Amino acid sequence: MGDAPDHQRLAAEVLGIRGASPDLARRLVAQALVVEDRREVWRRAGERICASAPTSPGVYVLRDPDGRALYVGKAINLRRRLRAHFAERRWRAIKPEMSRAADAEWIAVGSELEALLREAALIHELQPIVNVQTAPPELSRRSVPRALVRDVIVVVPSVEEDSAELVAARADGGWVMQRTRRDGSDLAVHTARLRRFFLSSLRRGFQDAPLAPIVFSWLASRGAAATRLDPHDEPSTPILRARLRALLADDRLFAERVDQRQTRVLDLKFRPTSTRP
């Protein structure tokens, strides 16, 4: 409309706002132009992020232009989930903070339990401004049988095919996740670390956030058939190492639940799920 646009006419015909004063109409039009410019930047950022995202399961962080964490989430298919964040239909109802999304990073995971723990750990560490729940999980708010709230080591798949993740959780809320080779080549070091995690008063070097309730909750539902063992059933580190070595070498691992002590097998096929924000 030239160098001197009719802001009242623009507000009425483009924005659907009639009867605005000249000054208000000018500000409304200026604001609309800023929003539209931001939409284009947001759209281009989404195209760039989604083009490089993998199709594997994982945990992701959306960041603003200054590198500040906006949102942490998890997905079965990272590319598909990120495309949903940047879908055109999202723009009209997008939160102001999410409109500033300019970059993303992700971590590939091998199991649903790993995704749950990594997501919660990142939320606790980064305190993203869009996530609703940023405090550590409380066991009292979860439906978990009392018998499951105990020290445990859960064996789950890893993103590395020749490895497994040993997820250790204590009844007091502490947790640690250790990747180990299935051929047992590094079990001596990793078993000693797990014993220290459960039994030593010197527990430095482990995660601070008390995320064990996530493990217990998962075992009570989706992970009911996961392979696990009680670290206190074994009187020494060598015996615990021998049990873990036998579990990791078992061909049934991750296809069935392996219970060495009772020679009992339950069917299990891991089916990761995504959680919507």
Buried (B, 14 or more C-beta within 10 A) or exposed (E): EEEEEBBBEBBBEEBEBEEBEEEBBBBBBEEBEEEEEBBEBBEEBBEBBBEEBEEBBBBBBBBBEEEEBBBBBBBBBBBEBBBBBBEEEBBEEBEEBBBBBBBBEBBBBBBBBBBBBBBBBBBBBBEBBBBEEBEBBEBEEBEBEEEBBEBBBBBBBBBEEEBBBBBBBBEEBBBBBBBBBBEBEEBEEBBBBBBBBBEEEEEEEBBEBBBBBBBBBBBBEBBEBBBBBEBEEBEEBEEBBBBBBEBBEBEEBBEBBBBEEEEEBEEBEBEBEBEEE
